[in-house]
Amino acid sequence: MKWVAFGLGLCSTICVVQGWQLGAMLFSLPFCLIWIYYAWLRTEPQLKWINVTFACLYAYGLGRYAFLAMVANT
């Protein structure tokens, strides 16, 4: 699972560098959820809450993107 998270993080980084905001959010949200669920760094619990915060922000961003796309099509 760590390799999946690594792949998602790598894809997200490429999307950021290329300026693909939607792709970055789509790859970053599951990356954060994997880190939240597995909590590999139990010695640093604040990292879990950082990932919870980012996951909420990515979910908001994706919801906002979908809402604006829906409004633009009406």
C-alpha positions as CSV (number, residue, x, y, z in Angstrom):
1,M,0.0,0.0,0.0
2,K,3.0,2.3,0.6
3,W,3.9,2.0,-3.1
4,V,0.3,2.9,-4.1
5,A,0.6,6.0,-1.9
6,F,4.0,6.8,-3.3
7,G,2.5,6.5,-6.9
8,L,-0.4,8.8,-6.0
9,G,2.0,11.3,-4.4
10,L,4.2,11.2,-7.5
11,C,1.3,11.7,-9.9
12,S,-0.1,14.5,-7.8
13,T,3.3,16.3,-7.8
14,I,3.5,15.9,-11.6
15,C,0.0,17.4,-11.9
16,V,1.0,20.4,-9.7
17,V,4.1,21.0,-11.8
18,Q,2.1,20.8,-15.0
19,G,-0.7,23.1,-13.6
20,W,-3.4,20.4,-13.7
21,Q,-5.4,21.4,-10.6
22,L,-8.1,18.8,-11.0
23,G,-5.6,16.0,-11.5
24,A,-3.7,17.1,-8.5
25,M,-6.8,17.0,-6.3
26,L,-7.9,13.6,-7.7
27,F,-4.5,12.1,-6.9
28,S,-4.0,13.9,-3.6
29,L,-7.3,12.9,-1.9
30,P,-6.7,9.2,-2.0
31,F,-3.1,9.7,-1.0
32,C,-4.3,11.5,2.1
33,L,-7.0,8.9,2.8
34,I,-4.4,6.1,2.7
35,W,-2.2,8.0,5.1
36,I,-5.1,8.6,7.4
37,Y,-6.3,5.0,7.4
38,Y,-2.9,3.3,7.8
39,A,-1.3,6.0,10.0
40,W,2.2,4.7,9.3
41,L,3.8,7.3,11.4
42,R,2.2,6.6,14.7
43,T,5.0,8.3,16.5
44,E,3.9,11.6,15.0
45,P,0.1,11.7,15.3
46,Q,0.0,15.4,14.1
47,L,0.8,14.1,10.6
48,K,-2.5,12.2,10.6
49,W,-4.4,15.4,11.4
50,I,-2.5,17.3,8.8
51,N,-3.7,14.7,6.3
52,V,-7.3,14.9,7.6
53,T,-7.1,18.7,7.0
54,F,-5.8,18.3,3.5
55,A,-8.3,15.6,2.7
56,C,-11.1,17.9,3.7
57,L,-9.6,20.7,1.6
58,Y,-9.3,18.4,-1.4
59,A,-12.9,17.1,-1.0
60,Y,-14.1,20.7,-0.8
61,G,-12.0,21.6,-3.9
62,L,-13.5,18.6,-5.9
63,G,-17.0,19.5,-4.8
64,R,-16.5,23.1,-5.8
65,Y,-15.1,22.0,-9.1
66,A,-18.1,19.8,-9.7
67,F,-20.6,22.5,-8.6
68,L,-19.0,25.1,-10.8
69,A,-19.0,22.7,-13.8
70,M,-22.7,21.9,-13.2
71,V,-23.6,25.6,-12.9
72,A,-21.6,26.5,-16.1
73,N,-23.5,23.8,-18.0
74,T,-27.0,25.2,-17.1
